[in-house]
Amino acid sequence: MDTPIIFWILFNVFVLLMLALDLGVFHRKTHEVSVKEALTWTLVWVFLAMVFNAIVFFWKGQQQALEFFTGYLVEKALSVDNIFVFIMIFTYFQIPTKYQHKILFWGILGALVLRVIFIFAGVALIEKFHYTIYFLGALLIYTGYKMFFHNDATIDPEKNPAIRFFRKFMPVTPQLHGSKFFVRIEKKNYATPLFLVLILIETSDLIFAVDSIPAILAITQDQFIVFTSNVFAIMGLRSLYFALAGVIHRFWLLSYGLAVVLIFVGVKMLLIDVYKIPIEWSLVFIAFVIAASVIVSLKIPEKSQK
């Protein structure tokens, strides 16, 4: 690794401290997260990401700082797509708002572990087998195409292989038991629907990681930059969910914008040995597409919403 191990340790200690502060202090008691609280935490995580971006600028230089910011922007935009899935999952299981934060907390903690594995595996593959980058580029173009023309995701937990496998080994209660993931009834252990929702959150993030990790690897292959930009985007996802859950349906063009971004990044990966698109151009294009899709969505409501 180009970055000394001490910086990895310090960054992960910072992440663990923030998680402990979140769960142990601010959300020790189960409560509904208000929009005001969610917006405050969203701004806090964006501010922390920009402070870290400034540190990267003075530490590693302008190029790495641009790579971090572009990667953060891509991961943040792609994470918004997760919110649509979260809403469908919580709606399907009729999970009260006051329990959703706990599920997202543990779900995102698991997502961080999965992302670390994906990042190191992805970088190692590209370094050892350079042609892998063409496969990842083609995968992103295919994913972008599917997102653009098949934008009608549905949730059917009974068809989820992880849930079907879990049910074979542990029974699940038909109703919730407060905020508990597991309960003991008549000397027998049961999982609650909350744990099934956690499994769905984790498996959905695994699917999203298949798209997002190759996308940022097209921007930079510096493992520390890839990891930190991912972490800041994911850590702010919970608060962003509660801030946007009520209005996310208005951004009906965002998924199309994300599809264009994925296709662009995929093309960038395919052209890497022919022409390396400057990071400044990538940043401007990605920011323009995401901003345009949000603005146009608000200016021109979807026909079904009129």
Secondary structure as UniProt FT lines:
FT   HELIX           5..21
FT   HELIX           22..26
FT   HELIX           35..60
FT   HELIX           62..93
FT   HELIX           97..128
FT   TURN            130..131
FT   HELIX           132..149
FT   HELIX           157..159
FT   HELIX           161..169
FT   TURN            178..179
FT   STRAND          182..185
FT   TURN            186..187
FT   STRAND          188..191
FT   HELIX           193..217
FT   TURN            218..219
FT   HELIX           223..235
FT   HELIX           237..244
FT   TURN            245..247
FT   HELIX           248..250
FT   TURN            252..253
FT   HELIX           254..270
FT   TURN            271..274
FT   HELIX           279..299
FT   HELIX           303..305
//
